[in-house]
Amino acid sequence: MMKRLILMLQFLTKLPLPFEIDAKEEDFSKGIIYFPIVGLVIGALMAGLYIGLSALTNVMIASVLVIIFEMFITGGLHLDGLADTFDGLYSYRDKERMLEIMKDSRVGTNGVLVLIANIVLKIVLLVSIDPEMVPTLLLLMPVVSRLMVVVLSAISKYARNNGMGGFFIGKTTKLQLAITIVLVLVMHLIYLEGLFLLGMIIILTLIYRYHVYSKIDGITGDVLGATVEMSEVFYLMLYVLFLGV
């Protein structure tokens, strides 16, 4: 149990953990139940940093530094998936060419634009929210976004023949999905109104899955990363639109 939690922390973050894990492929697929917990760790660090920075400076600087911190703590893993996904899916080529573009390490125009939009939107949205509410949202936002990875992995098929995404996609069981949903619901006891945001993000994720399927007949690891980033943006946006009044 602890081995797989540490493995997921090492896989999804750049936290300097002093452990060497001898992992097998099944450790990744079974470790997916810890994604929300990893999200909670990331969220706790972001919330704590925001509280500290807000006491020292203004909310704009605090918001910018927190988003930069998130990029560093995750190693840009999900941002890379976001850029690759938009470069490939919106190249308007055939399926195989889209998948090739998504695998290319170079970042194209679509990728650059979506990265800029993603980062700017996160900062602007955080600044638009009551500073007293921001720590709670920062705590739960990464939890919800990582749950979306579990949701997609449990109900989708892998669009490639091989790759890291194949550790999770199509290999996540309905029991694992149920466990992670229960974990996330328990975490929301600190903010019950957040259940509305959770429900809306699930709906948007399912809509995006349908859209991706229409292009490449499945999903990839890059799509999972893109879903994390888009979920976080929409989480903040939905709060501003419906709960932040």
Buried (B, 14 or more C-beta within 10 A) or exposed (E): EEEBBBBBBBBBBEEEEEEEBEBEEEBBBBBBBBBBBBBBBBBBBBBBBBBEBBEEEEBEEBBBBBBEBBBEBBEBBBBBBBBBBBBBBBBEBEEEEBBEBBBEEEBBEBBEBBBEEBBEBBBBBBBBBEBEEBBBBBBBBBBBBBBBBBBBBBBBEBBBEEBBBBBBBBBBBEEBBEBBBEBBBEBBEEBEEBEEBBEBBBEBBBEBBEEBBEBBEBBBBBBBBBBBBBBBBBBBBBBBEEBBE
